[in-house]
Structures are given as structure tokens and as C-alpha cells.
């Protein structure tokens, strides 16, 4: 196939050509005239499974013939090793073993790192180990690096690198995958040196970015019938640029740097690289433009020299569209619209981006047209239904069960999927309403039992028994072996998935995602002996990390014309339209991951790969993709919360074009105009038909439908926000109680009221208990009983301690002039001649020797001032009027000589009600007038009529469509029937 040569054979294809198709075309040309079996003797080695599939697909289209021996680079490596004594250590086992070693180090030296970073450190150290073995770098080389300052960071890093020594030196029968691959390639090279294969061996599609792969490339290129075919080689790059690429610190991020390093290894220059075929890229002019734009940073001055000599810039950019969307949503919608257009036109279109959030947005937008893209990446296993379910179950071991976690678990589609799921969902819905209304914040067997025996009907005992047995009392604080954790997780997850009516595992392990999750669990179970003992939190972290490293694809048949690829796939697949999305700095290219061990300079000294290597590989992927026949370049000008920076490659192209006023600027403007058209269409799709803003509601229901009973506290609401009274009592709408009970102001008020009631009752009966110590002891006892949150319990105890002394001192004075008579006493009064009843509850009523009454109300917030009480907050004034009418149960009628708010907020204070200015007779008269006005048909219940502050929020503001109008808007009375 190949003529004898004293130089390694290095071929290449330019960016933009269909690499697999041209690879086969060149192979056919070199075998032209030979017997049919000649093709079967060719050993064709490719770098990815997708490349292999694409080549097979092309051969399958015909004509009928024998096929070459296709294999992957990794397959070739494995066949090259004849040493079967050493066994490859599974990746998961190595991860667990490293975690154990790091855990021992962290326990001995806790200042090195937090224990929570255990698995992140293990993964990072494993990655460093892989790279060292792949590049043939020993730990001694790392230790011998010149670190003149010997900073504390380097000393800490040395501690962890010592773990690598310990791990690699532990046992002769164990070897890691990277080390084995290198050993296999070394063995293969030695074998070929003595007995080279006589058949053609061709390696195609690799850039030689790893040291082991580069070693294999070197060996194949030197074989008598060996050759290497490179993808996306820049034949337009001048000799001077190639010559100046020696410094990796400067040139590592250039798209052609890996080829330079390969040629340097092979002893070749760019003139020795021959075209594999005469295949032409879709646009030579675009390739030259991109090549000039992507020159290494020190050589961009060539723009001034070579830029004016570029030819046919208009033709180069004719099929380029630049989409600069205002935000991520607009970018995704514009891409989705173009993909839909491709379907209608019969084009094959592919979105290429490393931004998984963008791909999800595009997929969601395509769903409105029932288009399911063929996403090569699939879905991370941790986000699949089985992955989420397993993580929900694992969280039962780490945290006390609250209502939110309980509902998330019970409503999961895999929970109770074995049988009678409909019944389960109905019971779950009723349980949620019960817990919202009755609590407690942390459900347990007792509260679930109360749900079973509630008055509204019995719940099947088997369902409650199943629920109590599975989800309650699962929080574990002990250290357990990994194997025990796995068995506990699997047993519990299967029982939850099966449900209360059947055995088995329900739908947990079904479909692709379930089978994938089961394989992960099986791998964890197989390697459990290497995990040691761990806490529930560590096990949950491990489970999440392992699940996040796997992906699963849905069984649904995707659309054959709409594809979503990763950046690597651009070199192996062909499509009529390529959309390069997410072209923002930090997204494409991705920011280099932080290296906790070695900085750039030290990595360079050691011979390891620089962080910019990934950027250089991404740059090469970009150079390949942008050379396709039709290309979209898209980015969003803003992320969720800030402005974005264009990708460096996009920035270079636009800057180069802007610097060429005669050809470049018009071409760039045309690219942007095409993009603006699609963005405008996307924004037009999002625009809703304009609707007239809502007016400030002031409904006027029939008088017969208006409320005939209100509580004292609701009078304030009637004055300030009548619409809320209308929504609650006429429409009979109630805000849904929160699912997750929080230690909020309402609960604190309830607890404080109970503390004061118990304390005052006890001191009334036994005055010797009227002391500061007794008060604080009572606070502590009530808080311990009523408050389930440790932090809130201590904070509230501290706040009560702050006001305890002034409260006790004032309480001594209060009890010296009157005796506490009733606590939390209810009462009611009819406002004759109106058909209306007023109800209320007084926190505390005292009575002096003369039979006169004193009313107290406890406030954990700021008590209202006297002026506010006179106009709006009339609670104490109304209660005083009710008391003088004998409205409270078991409280004798008497004159109210005082009514006081006792404030127990950030500081202790007392505010008297203005009984002199607002006597009971006047209060009742004004109250009759107020209530009577709402029994007139023309009186509407106006929303937010007189709120104290604009920032005050009401339960019914959304119903009133507040926000479409403000406080300056006039009311809109509307008669209702």
C-alpha cells in the first residue's frame, strides 16, 4: 500500500472535510487494482467508538466488499501486552482505596483539609496518578521539582503525593489502567521492533494528546506499512508559526500545538505531512480566515500583514451566522427554531456545545414541536428517576425526616410503583394536607398514627405500617462498613419502590436508567470491602459522586435529523448544519479545573500536561467544526445574573473582521444581521398578546353573602385590606399551610404566649415563684417541649433571657395591684341592631379589689403606638369594650381601667391603649358604623385600602393581581351576583 520510506508516514486532512468518508476514499485509492482481500488485511485503528460506527455505516451503504480490521486505540493497547500476571485495578476500587488512605491522613492531620472533601481529593489525586502513569512520570520526579520557596502549600501537597507512593508501591499484582496501557504499548513497540507486521496498519483520527497514545502513533508511523492520518491539520499555517511553537507555556492552547508536538517526536516538520486525499474543504477561504484568527497570542501582529491579503472574505462568511442573543433563553429558542427549520428543509443539523444547560433548554424548546433530539451525552444518571430516588432514600440516613423530604419521596414516580399506585397517591395527597394543617415539622410514627385514626376516615393499616417501617427513624450517626450501607440502601429502596401491596422492587431497576443504576450498585457491592467504614454523610456523598459519573440514554427513538453532540464528535460526524452554541469564555472553552497539587510551572518542569491542554484540544474541535458547510455561532450576552465575555476564538474572528474595513466589516455585519433575524423571531415567539393590566379590585358581593361574624383581630384587616376579608369569608379561600414548618414568628408567638400563661398562673397561685430564675426555667422547659429546632431553641432562649428581668420586675407590680383572672379567654358580642357577631380572645384579664378589669396582650413583635391603635389596630380597644359588656366567658362585667400591650421583642416595652381618647362607647359606635357600611350594597371590599407600608404583603395579593396596579390606582367597584 505504501512506498518504502526512511521517514515516519504522517498524513492529514484539512478542517471541514468529512473525515471518515475521506479516510475510506483515500484507503480505496491506495488499494486500487489490488485483490479484494487486500482491504481485509488492513488494520484500521480509530480513536473513538463513534468513529468506528461511522466508518461501518459508510461501508454498509455499499458496494458489497470485505472490510478492514477495525479496532480502537485502546483495543490495540490491550492486545499488545503479554504480561498477564498483574491485574488491572478497577477504577472504583482505586477510588475507595485512595479515599481510605486520605481519610487516615486527614484524621492524623486535620488541618490539611476538611473531611467533607475526602472524595473530591481522592478523585483529584486519582486524576494526577492517571496522568503521571500515562505520561511516564514517577513520584520521585515530582518530589525533585525545584520549589525554591518551599511554601506551606507545597509541603501539604507532598503529604498527599506520599499517598501515591504508598498506593503504587503496595503489591506487585496490581496495576492501574493508565499504567497498564503504557506497559502494553511499550511491549507492543518492542515486539514490532523485532517482528513488524507485514500488513498495513493505519491509525486515524487521534491528535496524540496523551503520552501513551503518542508513543503508539510514533511506533505505527515507523512501521514498514504503517501510517497515521491526522484530523483537521492546518495546511495554511505558515512555517514561521510552526517554528515558534516550541514553548508549551505560550502555545499549549493553540489548536495545532498537539500536531507540532507529534511532529517534533517523529522528527518531522509540517512539509513532511502529506494530504491523505485531494478532498477539498467546503470553504478554503474560511479555513484561511480562521487559521489567521487563531494564531498564537504573540503572533497576532500577523493580522496587520496578512489580513489585507485575505481573499473572498464575503464567500468565507457567506454560510456563517452569528447569533448574539440577549440571554440564554433567547439563544436556546433561536437554536431550536433553526433546528426545526432544518427538519422542514430535510437537512441534518447538529448542535455542538459543552454547555449541558443550553442543550436542556434547546431540548425543552424542541419539545413543543414534538422533536426529540438525538443527544449523544444522554442524561446524568444522578438526574434520572432511579438516580434521584436512590439519593432521596440515602438522605433518610443523614438528616432528620421533615415533611418536604417525606413528600418528595412519596410523590416520586418510582415510589410504590409495584401495585395500587393510584391509591398511594390519594393517600399521599391526604397525608400532605394533614401534615400541613397539623404538623409536626418532623413526622414520626406517632404523628403518622394520628393521621391514620383521624376523624375524616380510616387509612389502610398496611399503608401506614409500610410508611412507618420504611421512612421513620432512619437517621444513623454510627460508622458502618460500606457493604452494610449498600445493603441497607438497596433493601429500603426496593421496599419503598414495591409499596405496601406487593413484594419485589417495583419499577426501580426497570428500563435503561434502572439497569444502569443497578450496575452501579453492583459495582459498589463488589468493591465494598475496599471502602472501609464511613458515616451516613460520607456514604451519601460517595453514592452521589458515583452516580454523577455515569450517563444513561432514553429508549425513545430520537429524530434522525436533529443531533446534539459534544465537541469531540465534530471531527467524526457529518452534518449539513453545525450550530456551535454557548461560545462564551468559561463555557467554550471551559475554564481549566483548579489543580490542588501543581501549578503550571511545576507541571511543565515535571513533563505533565499543562492546564491549557484542554483549551488547545477545544480550540482544535472549534477549528474543525467552524469549517463545516453551514455554521451557526451562538452566544448569550448575559447569563442569569451578569454580562458574559465572548469566547476567545469568536472574539478573535470578530476582531480580525472588524480590522478589515473593506471586506471584513461588511461580512461581519451580514453575519450579525442573519443572527438578529432569528433572535427577533425567537423574541416574537415569546411575546404574549398585550393584555390590559388589572384594575384595583373592589368587589361588591350581595349583602346576604357578606360575613356576619368576624374576630377582633380581623377588624384591623377589614380596615387596612378589606379585600382579604372578602377572599377569606365570601370566597372562602384559605392560604395553604406550609409543608415545611419553620421556626417563624408565628410559632415564636405561640410559644411565648404559652410560657407567659404558665408562668403567671403558677406565680398567681404561689407568689414565691415570681423570680427571674423561675421564669427562665419555665422558658427552657416550654422551649424544650414545643420547639424541635436546636438552633431556634437556643436563639429564642437568649431573646427571652434578654427581656426576662424587666418582665419579671413589671409582673411584680402588675400582681401587686390586680389578680390575674383569666388567660386565653374567649368571648363574643352582638352588634345590635346589626345582624353581626364579633368574637375575640384576650391573652390575659386581671381584676383588682374594686372589681375593675385590666387587659393585657402579649406581642413578640413591635406593639402598635397609641395613634395607630386609635385609627387601625383597635384590638385592645375592642376587647375593652367587650369586657365592659360582659362578653368574655367567666369574666364578670366591670369597668376596664387599663389595656396594655406587653412587647417581648428585641427589647421589653409596654404600650397603653388610649382608653381615655377612645372610650368603649365611642369604639362600639365606630365599629357599628364600620360594619354597617359593609352591609350597604355600594360599599366594595377594596384591596390594600390602607396598609401601613407598601412592602406589607398579604395572603391574597396575587389573587388581587397586585403589581399590575399600585397604591395610586383608583378602586374599581364591581357588583357581583
C-alpha angles and dihedrals in degrees: 000000000000130000116240111272136182090211130066112265113245120173130174146183124219124245115278101034121114095258100198092044093048091044090058091042092055091046091052091048093053092048094046110135095015126115119278092250091060090082090053090057092058115102107210115192119192131183104232140033090236091057089051092051092048092052091049090049091053092049090047091061088069173186099199111253144132116283130229119251101269121201141152126251090247091051090054090050093053093048090053098065119085096177105102097167098086117066123214112247111232113246093238092051091051090049092053094045093050090048089054092051092047091047091056090050093049092049090052093044109023092175092069096075142329118278089232089067092060099113094038089055091046092052092046092048091047090053090051090049091050091051094047092051093043092052095039095244119150126214088244089062089055092049092050093057116128105251103163098180095047090206123196090254092059091048089054091046089053089059091059095041086057086064089061089055090050093047098046092045094050107101133347096232095066131079133167123238095252093048091048092050091051091047090050093050091048089051091048092050091051091049092049091048089061101030112017116192116258095210122081115273116194126181113196137181101019125120094199093237094155124062095235092051091048089053090054091047090052091051095047094046090056096050117112089246099020130119141168123215116202124206121228100005112178104231089173095063111109124242092246092061093050090049093054097052096090095103107078091191088066104030106032092101094054115109093233098044095099089056090051090052090048093050089048090053092048093045093242137124131214092271089062091060108094128199110257091214137357090252112145125219117241091256122015089183091058091049090054091047093050092043091056093044093053098051114137112277097255091056103049087108083083086077088075092049104036101025097077089052095057111117132216098007089163090057091045092056098034092103096036120102122190114205114191103179122191092234144358094268093054090047092052093047093049090051092047091051091051091049089052090050089052090055091052091048094047094246126144107233130185132193111213118192140128089218106103092184089059092050090051091051091049092048090050091050092049090052091073087067093042092248115145111194122218098245110194093197096054121193125315107253092232089062095048119097095259091045093052092044094052091048091050090052092047090054089063087072096052107042138035109263114257130181095261094055091044093053093044089055098043093047094048110117092237095051112102089357093144099080143333094023091158091060089046092054092049091051091046091053092051091046090053092053090047093051092045091055103034106020140167104199091226110041117215139168092282096053092044088051089053088054090053094054099040119136097250094071143302123284119220108270093220091060094049091044090051091048096048092045094052110036109025126086094007099130107115125192098178128100110249133180114264091244091058091050091051094049091047091049095047094045093049095042092050092048091050091046094048094050133204098302104055147023129242128055104297112216095329098112097032129112125015096302093049093049091048092050090049090053090052091051090048091052091050090049092050092051097037094110089066094053098070121195122329143168124257090256092052091049092050091050091049093049092050092047093050093046092048090057093062131070133200133199124216121245092229112114108249126215109275094218100049115069136174115202139178118240094262093059094064089082096054105038133066125218136163092230129029120193112198102201135188095029095174128123110265092027103054104034095027116223111260112262113251113258111217092193114043135019124221095269094050092046089052092049091050094049094246124138117276120237088247090066090086090049090051092051090048089049089054091050089051093049090052095047097045089057093064120117095260122016137181120201111199137180139155118239091214134032122208094293112004146031118277132223118232116248112271091242094051089045091053093050094049093044091050092049093046089053091059102068097178100052109359103053095051090046092050092048090051090052090051093046091057089050094047090055092058093043089052090051090049091051090047089055090054095049114103120210108272113259129192112259116251119261125233103277122233105167119194108202120187113286090241090060096051119106118274096190133044135167123241092251091054092060088074089053091048089055098044104030113012091172089068090057090049092050093047102041105025101033089029093220119157128190111249112251113247116265093217111053111218130192090255135158092272093057091044090053091051092049094047091049090052092048092052094044093052094043096049092045092052094045091048090057094038114024091188088075092062094107139115094247092051091050093051091046090053090048091052093048095049093044091050090052101041107030118070098184114087095205094048090046092058095041092051091046089054092049092049090049089055093059097030099094098050091043093053092045092051091044089059088057093046094052091045091064101033141015120240104248110176138005128205088357119177127217146161142200135193116229099220132229086026119081090237136113126204119205131187148157125227118211092215139353122194127192127204128210091270091058093251119143133231120193125205131189122190119222124190088188131048112308115233117257122246093258092050090050091052093054109025120357100057097158098120093037091054092045089053090052091048092049092053088053092052092246098145121086115258092355113120118232111262145143115282107226096178142009119191139184110217109206117209100172126109088328137012118259141150127218120192122218112241095246093157095054092037107036119186093255092056092044093052092046092051090045091053089049092050095047092041091055089059089054088064115094094225093056111098130200098242119202118243092353099168111357117172094232134016088231093060109115125210131203091240102042092108091051088052088049091234108185093050084072133023137208092280092062116104118241119260109218112207126181114225127201 
